[in-house]
Amino acid sequence: IFSVYQKRMAQPALSLVAPDDFHVHLRDGEMLELVAPFTAAQFARGLVMPNLTPPVTTTELAGQYRARILGALQKVCGGQRSSFEPLMTLYLTTATTAEEIRRAAASGFVKAVKYYPAGAATHSGAGVPEDRVSEVYPALRAMAEVGLPLCVHGETTDPEVDIFHRERVFVERVLRPLVAAIPSLKVVMEHITTAEGVAFVKECGPNVAGTITAHHLLLNRNALFTSGGRGGLRPHHYCLPVLKAEPHRQ
């Protein structure tokens, strides 16, 4: 064991002293006070998701939410100001205007806009339906003008599409036409889970990026079920987007 340890210590190491979390859910109220300190203890900054109830749809609401986050951290830190910096996002709806996008960019604290297809994830009911994405093109063009990125939960909500194929279908139905229509828009396809998602990001060029979670790097969909022929489910391995087959994990 000691010889293995020595070999590992001899290898080059990279230490992340103050990393950033570019997809974090801090929630609100009592839950905010409970979970925010854990993020602040590990990260210097966090891109805060806007899917509250009601959602964070305007710059004014984002500023109020930011104040609640900082207030919660100061409360649990015994009155001391936390060094954690919340990077705020707006929740994209069919009512989002180009003017609101410009206000957000000018605020200095709103760093992105989040697109949830309606019904795709937690508190996503106010999101933009897939068949109405063209209605928000004026807001998206304004985002391209001011350099505000669009963070996307990339799954179709079509009930006829198999749950394991939702990402692939969303890419073809929504993302590919969107990127073609507004090529200067910065797009982040969040928590990619399929080979098709990775291929899309790689072929699109510098304005399209993707993120991958440790969960989806480590596990495939077999992890959703107990092993050894006993049957049963492992609910703590379930999340959205759902785990995919081994070739996608690789």
N, C-alpha and C positions, 0 to 999 in steps of 0.2 A: 504494500500500500504506500509506503514511504517513497519508494522509487517512482511510482506513478505520480505522486504529488510533486516530486522534484522535477519531473519532465514537464508537468503542466506549468509550474512556476517559471521554468526556463523559457517558455514560449512568450512572444510579445503579447502584451495585454492592453486593452483599451478601456479606460474608465470614463463613464458618463457621470460627471460631477453634478450637473444640474440639467437633466434632460427636460424636454417639453412633451406634453401629452396633447396630441393634435386631434383627439376625439374623446371628450370626457363629458359624462352626464353628472351634474351636481344636484339636479332636482331643485326643490324649493322647500321653504318652511323648516320643520324639524329635521327632515331628511337632509337638507342642505347643511345644516349645522353638524349633522352626524358624519357625512361623507367628505365634505370639502377639506377638513384637516388632513385626511389621508393623502389626498392629491397634493395639497400644498407642502406636505412633509417630504415628498419625493420629487416634485417637479417645480421648475422655475416658472413655467407658463402652461396654460391649458386652453385649448380651443373648446369653448363651452357650447354644447348642443342646445338648441332653442325650443325643444319639444316639451314645453311645460303645458299646463292647463290653466288659463288659455296660453297659446303659443306666443313666443317673442317675435312679433311680426313687424315692429317698428324700431327706429333708432331710440325713441324715447323709452320704450319698454326694455330695450337692451341696456340702456343706461341705468334704469331702475333695478334691473336684475343684477347688473354688475355691482351696484351699491350694496345690494343684499348679500352678495357673495363676500365682498370685502368686510361687511359688517359682521357676518357670521364667523369669519376667520379671526377678526379682532376680538370677538366675544370669547371664543374658545382659547385664544392665545393670551388670556388674562389682561386684555386691554392693549397689548402690544400690536403694532401694525405688522401684518404678514408681508413678506417680500414676494409672495406669489402674485403673478399677473394674469388675471382672467382675460382671455381674448374672446370677444363676443361675436355671436353670429345672429343673423336674422333668419326667420322661418319663411320660406318662399310660399306664397299663396297666389291665387289668381287676381288678388287685389293689390299685389305688390307693384308699385309704380317706379318709373325711372327716377322721379324726383326723390322718392324715399331711398333709393339706392345711392343717389348722390349725397343725400344727408348722411347716410351710414358711412360712406367713404370719408366724408369730411369730419366725422366725429373723432376719428383717431383711435377709437376702441372697438369698433366693429370691423372684423378682419375677413369675414366670409359670409356667404349666404348658403343655407342648407335646403336642399330639395329632397323632400320625402314624397314619393308617389303616394297618393291618398290611399290609406289603409295598409301600407307596406310594413309599418313598424309601430312601436309604442307611441301613442299620442300623435299619429300621423293623419288623422281624419281630416284635418284642415289643409293637407298638402294638395299639390296640383295633380289632378287626374292625368293619366298618360295621354288621353285623347284631347287634352286641353293645353298641352305644353306650349303650343304656338301662341296662346294668349299672353304668355309671360315673356315672349321674345323681346318686346321693348325694354323690359326690366333687365333681361340678360344682356342686351346690347349696351345698356348703360353700364352694367358691370364690366363688360369688356373695355369700355372707354376709360373707366376709373381704375381698372386693375384689381377689382374685387373678385376673388375666386368663388366658384360654385362647387360646393361639396355635395356629392350625390349618394343617396342610398339607392344602389343600382339593381332593383328587382321589380319585375312586373307584378301587378296585382290581379292579373287576368286569372280567374278561377279555373279556366280550362288548361292552364299551363302547369305542368308538373313542378312541384316545389323545388326539385333539384335542377330545373332548367330555367328558373325565373331570371337569373342574372344574364344568361346568354340571350334570352329573348328580349330583355330590356335593352341590352346593348344594340341590338339590331333595330328594334322598334323606335327607341327614343334617343339614346345617346349618339349613335352614328349620324342620324339626321340633324341633331342639334349641333354637333361639332362641325358638320359640313355647312350649316346655315350661318354659324357665328364662329369662324375659325380662330378669331383673336381672343375668345373667351377662355379664361383659365378654368379648367375643370379638374376636380379631384374625385375619382371614383373610389369611394371609401370601402374599406374592408372587403377587398376582392376575394372571391372564393373559387373561381374557376380558371381553367387554362384559357378559355375564350376571353375572359375579362383581362387577363394579363396580356394576351396577344393584342387586344384592342388598344390598351394603353401604350404598348411598345410601338405600334404602327402609327399612332396619331401625332407624334412629335412632341416638342417641348411644352406646349400649352396644356397637355393632358397628362395627369399623374395618377397614381394609384397608391392605396395603402393596404397592408395586409396585417391581420392580427396574429398574435402568438397562438391564440386558440386554433385558428385555421391552419397555421404552419405545423402545429404539433399533432393534430387529431384529424382523422377522417370519419366518415359517417358511421363506420362500425362502432365507434366509441359511444354512439347514442344507445347502444343495446348492451345488455350484460352478456358476458362470454361464458363458454363452457356448456352451452346447450341448456342453460337454466331458464332462458326467456327473461323478459322484463326490460325495463327502460332505465337509462341514467339521465334523469331530468336536468341535472346540473351541467351536462354536456350539450344541452339544447340552447340555441340562441338564434337570432336572425341577423344575417343570413345563416341558414342552416349549414351544418358541416356537409362536405361533398365527398365524392369517391377518392380513393387513393391517388389515381393519376392527377387529379386536380391539386391535391395537397403537394405532390412532388413538383 
